Amino acid sequence: METVYETRARVFKALCDERRQRILELLHDGEKCACTLIEEMEMPQSSLSYHMKILCDSGIVASREEGKWTHYRIDPQGIEVAIAMLREIVATNQAGIGDCPTQAAH
């Protein structure tokens, strides 16, 4: 069974590459065929497939087959999960702010 840390790492791995960030920007306008992404990203099909596998495995992007091509789109539910994960990681305990015993030494 996957731990919460492994799940988070899978999601954030999808976001930590500038090419995958660019792909997500291209998908803002809606679903795109892999053939379009290959052209717009100016990358070989094998490279696009690698990046799309990471994005799809994260749940941020969904895919569907149509003929010989795969079509990709941002998955709103996957985005919500990623946002919730980030919120969970960076959430602060407002009452505990400034309670670090070493903070006074800084």
Secondary structure, DSSP 8 states (H G I E B T S, - for coil): ---HHHHHHHHHHHHSSHHHHHHHHHGGGS-EEHHHHHHHHT--HHHHHHHHHHHHHHTSEEEEEETTEEEEEE-HHHHHHHHHHHHHHH---GGGTT--TTGGG-
